Amino acid sequence: MDLIKQIIEAREFIKSKYDGKLDVAVILGSGLGKLASEIENKITIKYSDIPGFPESTVAGHAGELIIGDVNGKKILAMNGRFHFYEGHDMSTVVFPVRVIKYLGVEKIIVTNAAGGMNPEFEAADLMLITDHINMMGGNPLIGANYDELGPRFPDMSEAYNKELRTLAKGCAKELGITLREGVYVPVSGPNYESPSELKMLRLIGGDAVGMSTVPEVIAANHMSMKVLGISCITDMAIAEGLEPLEHSTVVANANRAANNFVSLVKEIIKMM
């Protein structure tokens, strides 16, 4: 089926459950689903019920779309995302973002769990993403371009909206939450990085490393959406003395950061 027709089919299914205005979308990364419990007047839709959506297979990702109210705003939350390393192609990874845009959403907050490569960071810190370096070995825009979605060669000079970043920093200051800033580097995964890989990623300018987010950010920018990115630093990915890491540790540290994360995102939504 043609991509635009697939997007419209998914949109119409979601609109059959809720056909009102949506102010902002939020993609919740590993272990960051606590925000979902803060949403009021919820409408929950399983990914498996939405045409064109695969099922999320990763622990810490619930695999559901939630529409509801947060601080007076109507939000659409993706409680869990799709990853390149699950075997999905890039067009599938970003398909939900395409649908979100077609639902009329112009602003999106993308979040993730990430390893902190900047030695000034600590586990359970929050990092405002200022930019990214795509090291995934793929791009969701490869292939035929659909002019209805965006231009063949989209600009990425401000992939993470400056205005929204300023807003986020102000909200963090108001709440007394330390908000780091840095460059996010995505790799394909699913293995964690070797010490030499971490040295290289740090050398090229990375502050945090993960396995998601950037495909969605590229697709959102392709469609002229305003993007805000926040990483939860769930472990320290420092090459020297690197210790073995398990996904359960990532989720546990994301849970440690959950209260600050939820408070910050709710305040940002309120002020948007």
PALOMAR-635595 format. One record per residue (C-alpha): residue number from 1; x, y negated, z negated; residue in one letter. Coordinates in steps of 0.001 Angstrom, whole numbers. Layout:
+-----+---------+---------+---------+----+
|   i |      c1 |      c2 |      c3 | aa |
+-----+---------+---------+---------+----+
| NUM |       X |       Y |       Z |  A |
...
+-----+---------+---------+---------+----+
This chain:
+-----+---------+---------+---------+----+
|   i |      c1 |      c2 |      c3 | aa |
+-----+---------+---------+---------+----+
|   1 |       0 |       0 |       0 |  M |
|   2 |    1150 |   -3548 |     733 |  D |
|   3 |    2755 |   -5215 |   -2334 |  L |
|   4 |     375 |   -8196 |   -2333 |  I |
|   5 |   -2627 |   -5854 |   -2208 |  K |
|   6 |   -1172 |   -3863 |   -5136 |  Q |
|   7 |    -703 |   -7056 |   -7146 |  I |
|   8 |   -4264 |   -8171 |   -6430 |  I |
|   9 |   -5669 |   -4740 |   -7345 |  E |
|  10 |   -3881 |   -4832 |  -10725 |  A |
|  11 |   -4951 |   -8434 |  -11288 |  R |
|  12 |   -8592 |   -7646 |  -10577 |  E |
|  13 |   -8524 |   -4698 |  -12985 |  F |
|  14 |   -7168 |   -6933 |  -15768 |  I |
|  15 |   -9692 |   -9650 |  -14911 |  K |
|  16 |  -12458 |   -7064 |  -15324 |  S |
|  17 |  -11377 |   -6901 |  -18998 |  K |
|  18 |  -10699 |  -10637 |  -19424 |  Y |
|  19 |  -11422 |  -13342 |  -16872 |  D |
|  20 |  -10512 |  -16501 |  -18790 |  G |
|  21 |   -7577 |  -18895 |  -18821 |  K |
|  22 |   -4161 |  -17684 |  -20024 |  L |
|  23 |   -1670 |  -20205 |  -21426 |  D |
|  24 |    1523 |  -18161 |  -21676 |  V |
|  25 |    2852 |  -14616 |  -21267 |  A |
|  26 |    5322 |  -12863 |  -23584 |  V |
|  27 |    7380 |   -9736 |  -22836 |  I |
|  28 |    8274 |   -7944 |  -26069 |  L |
|  29 |   11565 |   -6025 |  -26111 |  G |
|  30 |   12725 |   -3009 |  -28133 |  S |
|  31 |   11573 |   -3168 |  -31745 |  G |
|  32 |    9982 |   -6598 |  -31264 |  L |
|  33 |    6387 |   -5434 |  -31043 |  G |
|  34 |    5534 |   -6876 |  -34481 |  K |
|  35 |    4269 |  -10010 |  -32758 |  L |
|  36 |    1461 |   -7886 |  -31320 |  A |
|  37 |     -27 |   -7489 |  -34817 |  S |
|  38 |    -246 |  -11289 |  -35099 |  E |
|  39 |   -2488 |  -11634 |  -32040 |  I |
|  40 |   -6139 |  -12347 |  -32859 |  E |
|  41 |   -9286 |  -11423 |  -30884 |  N |
|  42 |   -7314 |   -8736 |  -29068 |  K |
|  43 |   -8113 |   -7029 |  -25819 |  I |
|  44 |   -5716 |   -4090 |  -25378 |  T |
|  45 |   -5134 |   -2379 |  -22042 |  I |
|  46 |   -2883 |     666 |  -21681 |  K |
|  47 |    -312 |     376 |  -18889 |  Y |
|  48 |   -1369 |    3813 |  -17662 |  S |
|  49 |   -4860 |    2410 |  -16933 |  D |
|  50 |   -3647 |    -506 |  -14797 |  I |
|  51 |   -3223 |     208 |  -11069 |  P |
|  52 |     446 |     103 |  -10087 |  G |
|  53 |    1771 |     176 |  -13677 |  F |
|  54 |    3868 |    3186 |  -14709 |  P |
|  55 |    4026 |    4287 |  -18341 |  E |
|  56 |    6744 |    2988 |  -20666 |  S |
|  57 |    8913 |    5884 |  -21905 |  T |
|  58 |   11259 |    4153 |  -24372 |  V |
|  59 |   10993 |    4300 |  -28179 |  A |
|  60 |   10055 |     872 |  -29534 |  G |
|  61 |    7934 |      95 |  -26447 |  H |
|  62 |    4203 |     646 |  -27026 |  A |
|  63 |    3238 |     446 |  -23352 |  G |
|  64 |     229 |   -1813 |  -23550 |  E |
|  65 |    -968 |   -5198 |  -22372 |  L |
|  66 |   -2557 |   -7365 |  -25066 |  I |
|  67 |   -4628 |  -10479 |  -24431 |  I |
|  68 |   -5604 |  -12642 |  -27387 |  G |
|  69 |   -5075 |  -15765 |  -29463 |  D |
|  70 |   -1915 |  -17068 |  -31143 |  V |
|  71 |   -1898 |  -20519 |  -32749 |  N |
|  72 |   -4741 |  -21803 |  -30638 |  G |
|  73 |   -3300 |  -20534 |  -27339 |  K |
|  74 |   -4522 |  -17650 |  -25214 |  K |
|  75 |   -1586 |  -15338 |  -24561 |  I |
|  76 |    -893 |  -12219 |  -22555 |  L |
|  77 |    1688 |   -9982 |  -24255 |  A |
|  78 |    3493 |   -7062 |  -22664 |  M |
|  79 |    4130 |   -4785 |  -25634 |  N |
|  80 |    6985 |   -2912 |  -23992 |  G |
|  81 |    8538 |   -3171 |  -20524 |  R |
|  82 |    9857 |    -997 |  -17697 |  F |
|  83 |   13599 |    -479 |  -17253 |  H |
|  84 |   15845 |     196 |  -14279 |  F |
|  85 |   17479 |    3048 |  -16237 |  Y |
|  86 |   14156 |    4886 |  -16558 |  E |
|  87 |   14410 |    5565 |  -12834 |  G |
|  88 |   12071 |    2796 |  -11691 |  H |
|  89 |   13119 |     772 |   -8695 |  D |
|  90 |   13524 |   -2956 |   -9227 |  M |
|  91 |   10217 |   -3809 |   -7556 |  S |
|  92 |    8418 |   -1640 |  -10131 |  T |
|  93 |   10366 |   -3196 |  -13025 |  V |
|  94 |    9134 |   -6677 |  -12056 |  V |
|  95 |    5647 |   -5696 |  -10845 |  F |
|  96 |    3967 |   -6795 |  -14116 |  P |
|  97 |    5556 |  -10252 |  -13811 |  V |
|  98 |    4129 |  -10543 |  -10289 |  R |
|  99 |     686 |   -9653 |  -11641 |  V |
| 100 |    1036 |  -12110 |  -14535 |  I |
| 101 |    1733 |  -14916 |  -12075 |  K |
| 102 |   -1306 |  -13910 |  -10020 |  Y |
| 103 |   -3397 |  -14169 |  -13210 |  L |
| 104 |   -2528 |  -17871 |  -13222 |  G |
| 105 |     210 |  -17857 |  -15869 |  V |
| 106 |    2942 |  -20469 |  -15280 |  E |
| 107 |    5085 |  -19969 |  -18414 |  K |
| 108 |    6668 |  -16752 |  -19655 |  I |
| 109 |    8741 |  -15888 |  -22736 |  I |
| 110 |   11033 |  -12900 |  -22180 |  V |
| 111 |   12609 |  -11171 |  -25179 |  T |
| 112 |   14989 |   -8279 |  -25662 |  N |
| 113 |   17240 |   -6399 |  -28045 |  A |
| 114 |   20897 |   -7059 |  -27217 |  A |
| 115 |   24412 |   -6315 |  -28413 |  G |
| 116 |   26277 |   -9388 |  -29642 |  G |
| 117 |   29659 |   -9849 |  -27950 |  M |
| 118 |   30292 |  -13319 |  -29351 |  N |
| 119 |   32245 |  -12779 |  -32606 |  P |
| 120 |   30389 |  -15687 |  -34226 |  E |
| 121 |   27126 |  -13746 |  -34022 |  F |
| 122 |   25775 |  -11287 |  -36578 |  E |
| 123 |   23324 |   -8400 |  -36306 |  A |
| 124 |   19707 |   -9632 |  -36685 |  A |
| 125 |   20567 |  -13093 |  -35267 |  D |
| 126 |   18329 |  -14598 |  -32602 |  L |
| 127 |   19963 |  -15975 |  -29448 |  M |
| 128 |   18432 |  -18455 |  -27046 |  L |
| 129 |   19409 |  -17353 |  -23533 |  I |
| 130 |   20982 |  -20284 |  -21688 |  T |
| 131 |   21958 |  -18347 |  -18554 |  D |
| 132 |   22753 |  -14856 |  -17314 |  H |
| 133 |   25297 |  -12890 |  -15293 |  I |
| 134 |   23617 |  -10049 |  -13425 |  N |
| 135 |   25772 |   -6896 |  -13727 |  M |
| 136 |   22966 |   -4365 |  -13161 |  M |
| 137 |   23994 |   -3473 |   -9633 |  G |
| 138 |   20557 |   -4326 |   -8278 |  G |
| 139 |   18184 |   -7214 |   -7605 |  N |
| 140 |   14370 |   -7169 |   -7373 |  P |
| 141 |   14420 |   -9478 |   -4345 |  L |
| 142 |   16346 |   -7052 |   -2106 |  I |
| 143 |   14162 |   -5981 |     806 |  G |
| 144 |   11363 |   -7738 |    2625 |  A |
| 145 |   10486 |  -11187 |    1246 |  N |
| 146 |    6837 |  -12099 |     734 |  Y |
| 147 |    6424 |  -15811 |    1365 |  D |
| 148 |    3230 |  -15743 |    -724 |  E |
| 149 |    5430 |  -14953 |   -3732 |  L |
| 150 |    8388 |  -17247 |   -3134 |  G |
| 151 |   11253 |  -18240 |    -834 |  P |
| 152 |   13794 |  -15847 |     688 |  R |
| 153 |   16671 |  -17529 |   -1181 |  F |
| 154 |   15342 |  -18826 |   -4526 |  P |
| 155 |   17333 |  -21276 |   -6634 |  D |
| 156 |   18712 |  -20044 |   -9991 |  M |
| 157 |   20392 |  -23247 |  -11188 |  S |
| 158 |   17930 |  -23402 |  -14104 |  E |
| 159 |   16769 |  -19816 |  -14503 |  A |
| 160 |   15909 |  -20535 |  -18144 |  Y |
| 161 |   13867 |  -23732 |  -18269 |  N |
| 162 |   15727 |  -26585 |  -19957 |  K |
| 163 |   12568 |  -28162 |  -21327 |  E |
| 164 |   11471 |  -24914 |  -22961 |  L |
| 165 |   14963 |  -24355 |  -24387 |  R |
| 166 |   14858 |  -27794 |  -25994 |  T |
| 167 |   11424 |  -26983 |  -27408 |  L |
| 168 |   12682 |  -23664 |  -28839 |  A |
| 169 |   15660 |  -25325 |  -30526 |  K |
| 170 |   13362 |  -27897 |  -32100 |  G |
| 171 |   11007 |  -25192 |  -33372 |  C |
| 172 |   13908 |  -23198 |  -34866 |  A |
| 173 |   15218 |  -26304 |  -36630 |  K |
| 174 |   11765 |  -27081 |  -38011 |  E |
| 175 |   11473 |  -23531 |  -39388 |  L |
| 176 |   15028 |  -23388 |  -40734 |  G |
| 177 |   15906 |  -20440 |  -38475 |  I |
| 178 |   19429 |  -20116 |  -37098 |  T |
| 179 |   19136 |  -19883 |  -33320 |  L |
| 180 |   22324 |  -18993 |  -31496 |  R |
| 181 |   22779 |  -19882 |  -27832 |  E |
| 182 |   24552 |  -17889 |  -25164 |  G |
| 183 |   24812 |  -16101 |  -21850 |  V |
| 184 |   23063 |  -12740 |  -21484 |  Y |
| 185 |   24666 |  -10001 |  -19377 |  V |
| 186 |   22472 |   -7088 |  -18287 |  P |
| 187 |   23949 |   -3741 |  -17258 |  V |
| 188 |   22052 |    -787 |  -15833 |  S |
| 189 |   22435 |    1538 |  -18848 |  G |
| 190 |   21276 |    3848 |  -20261 |  P |
| 191 |   24633 |    4517 |  -21928 |  N |
| 192 |   26072 |    1889 |  -24231 |  Y |
| 193 |   29203 |     138 |  -23009 |  E |
| 194 |   32773 |    1330 |  -23411 |  S |
| 195 |   35279 |    -927 |  -25223 |  P |
| 196 |   36935 |   -1839 |  -21911 |  S |
| 197 |   33600 |   -2725 |  -20353 |  E |
| 198 |   32816 |   -4971 |  -23312 |  L |
| 199 |   36181 |   -6711 |  -22964 |  K |
| 200 |   35429 |   -7383 |  -19319 |  M |
| 201 |   31887 |   -8666 |  -19983 |  L |
| 202 |   33154 |  -10986 |  -22693 |  R |
| 203 |   35980 |  -12180 |  -20457 |  L |
| 204 |   33575 |  -13232 |  -17694 |  I |
| 205 |   31518 |  -15311 |  -20135 |  G |
| 206 |   28956 |  -13014 |  -21740 |  G |
| 207 |   27716 |  -13580 |  -25304 |  D |
| 208 |   25209 |  -10720 |  -25440 |  A |
| 209 |   24718 |   -7523 |  -23447 |  V |
| 210 |   21572 |   -5543 |  -22742 |  G |
| 211 |   19739 |   -3409 |  -20179 |  M |
| 212 |   16720 |   -5497 |  -19173 |  S |
| 213 |   15183 |   -8964 |  -18759 |  T |
| 214 |   17146 |  -10401 |  -15832 |  V |
| 215 |   15139 |   -8652 |  -13070 |  P |
| 216 |   11967 |  -10140 |  -14612 |  E |
| 217 |   13614 |  -13559 |  -14896 |  V |
| 218 |   14687 |  -13444 |  -11237 |  I |
| 219 |   11161 |  -12495 |  -10137 |  A |
| 220 |    9588 |  -15184 |  -12347 |  A |
| 221 |   11886 |  -17845 |  -10891 |  N |
| 222 |   11138 |  -16556 |   -7392 |  H |
| 223 |    7485 |  -17401 |   -8143 |  M |
| 224 |    8331 |  -20798 |   -9705 |  S |
| 225 |    7402 |  -19784 |  -13257 |  M |
| 226 |    9001 |  -21517 |  -16239 |  K |
| 227 |   11050 |  -19009 |  -18254 |  V |
| 228 |   12228 |  -18984 |  -21867 |  L |
| 229 |   14510 |  -16139 |  -22977 |  G |
| 230 |   15287 |  -14966 |  -26530 |  I |
| 231 |   17563 |  -12067 |  -27500 |  S |
| 232 |   17512 |  -10315 |  -30851 |  C |
| 233 |   21114 |   -9361 |  -31653 |  I |
| 234 |   20637 |   -5827 |  -32919 |  T |
| 235 |   24281 |   -4751 |  -33136 |  D |
| 236 |   27745 |   -6201 |  -32658 |  M |
| 237 |   29229 |   -5043 |  -29369 |  A |
| 238 |   32801 |   -6079 |  -30101 |  I |
| 239 |   35422 |   -4051 |  -28208 |  A |
| 240 |   37912 |   -3933 |  -31086 |  E |
| 241 |   36796 |   -1352 |  -33645 |  G |
| 242 |   33603 |    -507 |  -31726 |  L |
| 243 |   31545 |    1966 |  -33737 |  E |
| 244 |   29176 |    4634 |  -32358 |  P |
| 245 |   25671 |    3284 |  -31744 |  L |
| 246 |   22242 |    4921 |  -31600 |  E |
| 247 |   18945 |    3483 |  -30320 |  H |
| 248 |   17424 |    3963 |  -33776 |  S |
| 249 |   19951 |    1430 |  -35133 |  T |
| 250 |   18932 |   -1056 |  -32442 |  V |
| 251 |   15246 |    -718 |  -33372 |  V |
| 252 |   16011 |    -913 |  -37117 |  A |
| 253 |   17981 |   -4158 |  -36729 |  N |
| 254 |   15284 |   -5587 |  -34477 |  A |
| 255 |   12850 |   -4855 |  -37310 |  N |
| 256 |   15153 |   -6748 |  -39699 |  R |
| 257 |   14924 |   -9791 |  -37451 |  A |
| 258 |   11201 |   -9388 |  -36839 |  A |
| 259 |    9939 |  -11985 |  -39334 |  N |
| 260 |   12122 |  -14770 |  -37954 |  N |
| 261 |   11367 |  -13664 |  -34423 |  F |
| 262 |    7597 |  -13692 |  -34945 |  V |
| 263 |    7678 |  -17055 |  -36763 |  S |
| 264 |    9774 |  -18651 |  -34021 |  L |
| 265 |    7774 |  -17325 |  -31071 |  V |
| 266 |    4469 |  -18285 |  -32710 |  K |
| 267 |    5737 |  -21834 |  -33305 |  E |
| 268 |    7001 |  -22105 |  -29717 |  I |
| 269 |    3619 |  -20934 |  -28398 |  I |
| 270 |    1862 |  -23466 |  -30618 |  K |
| 271 |    4004 |  -26304 |  -29245 |  M |
| 272 |    3825 |  -25286 |  -25579 |  M |
+-----+---------+---------+---------+----+
